[in-house]
Amino acid sequence: MLRIAGILLAGTGAAHFAAPQLFDPISKAAFPENTRQWTYRDGALELALGLAMTSKKTRLLSLAGTAGYAYWLTSRVRANRSEA
């Protein structure tokens, strides 16, 4: 199950490069400046975390990284909402 989740996360990360305009509105909520650069950065991170999740050797590290990434991204969105 986690292997499939990793493949899906990696696919989503790759999609950030194939169709960044689909992810820009989401990225803008967290990163109102340099949004496209952040879209690519987020895609690269999701691709790396997803690929790491597909291997038993790196799965725990990937899960920890994914949890940290989700927390960080959520905190960025909240911080930008309070500034608006």
C-alpha positions as CSV (number, residue, x, y, z in Angstrom):
1,M,0.0,0.0,0.0
2,L,2.8,2.5,0.9
3,R,4.6,1.6,-2.3
4,I,1.5,2.6,-4.3
5,A,1.2,5.8,-2.3
6,G,4.9,6.5,-3.1
7,I,4.2,6.0,-6.8
8,L,1.2,8.3,-6.7
9,L,3.2,11.0,-4.8
10,A,6.1,10.7,-7.3
11,G,3.7,11.0,-10.2
12,T,2.1,14.1,-8.6
13,G,5.6,15.6,-8.2
14,A,6.5,14.9,-11.8
15,A,3.2,16.5,-12.9
16,H,4.4,19.8,-11.3
17,F,6.9,19.9,-14.2
18,A,4.6,18.7,-17.0
19,A,1.8,21.1,-16.1
20,P,2.9,23.6,-13.5
21,Q,0.0,25.9,-14.2
22,L,-2.3,23.3,-12.5
23,F,-0.3,23.6,-9.3
24,D,0.5,27.3,-9.2
25,P,-2.8,28.3,-7.5
26,I,-2.1,25.8,-4.7
27,S,1.5,26.9,-4.4
28,K,0.4,30.6,-4.4
29,A,-1.5,30.1,-1.1
30,A,1.8,29.1,0.6
31,F,4.2,31.1,-1.6
32,P,2.7,34.3,-3.0
33,E,6.1,35.4,-4.3
34,N,8.1,33.4,-6.8
35,T,5.2,31.0,-7.1
36,R,6.4,29.1,-10.2
37,Q,9.8,28.5,-8.7
38,W,8.1,27.1,-5.6
39,T,5.8,25.0,-7.8
40,Y,8.9,23.4,-9.2
41,R,10.6,23.0,-5.8
42,D,7.5,21.4,-4.4
43,G,7.3,19.0,-7.4
44,A,11.0,18.0,-6.9
45,L,10.5,17.3,-3.3
46,E,7.3,15.3,-3.8
47,L,9.0,13.3,-6.6
48,A,12.0,12.5,-4.3
49,L,9.8,11.7,-1.3
50,G,7.5,9.5,-3.4
51,L,10.4,7.6,-4.9
52,A,11.9,7.1,-1.5
53,M,8.6,5.7,-0.3
54,T,8.7,3.0,-2.9
55,S,11.7,1.3,-1.3
56,K,11.6,-0.5,2.0
57,K,15.1,0.8,2.8
58,T,14.1,4.4,2.6
59,R,10.4,4.2,3.4
60,L,10.6,5.4,7.1
61,L,12.8,8.3,6.2
62,S,10.4,9.2,3.4
63,L,7.4,9.0,5.7
64,A,9.1,11.3,8.2
65,G,10.0,13.7,5.4
66,T,6.5,13.7,4.1
67,A,5.1,14.5,7.5
68,G,7.5,17.3,7.9
69,Y,6.8,18.6,4.4
70,A,3.0,18.6,5.1
71,Y,3.5,20.4,8.4
72,W,5.8,23.0,6.8
73,L,3.5,23.6,3.8
74,T,0.4,23.9,6.1
75,S,2.3,26.4,8.3
76,R,3.2,28.5,5.2
77,V,-0.5,28.6,4.1
78,R,-1.6,29.6,7.6
79,A,1.1,32.3,7.9
80,N,0.1,33.8,4.6
81,R,-3.6,33.8,5.5
82,S,-2.9,35.7,8.7
83,E,-0.9,38.3,6.8
84,A,-3.7,39.0,4.3
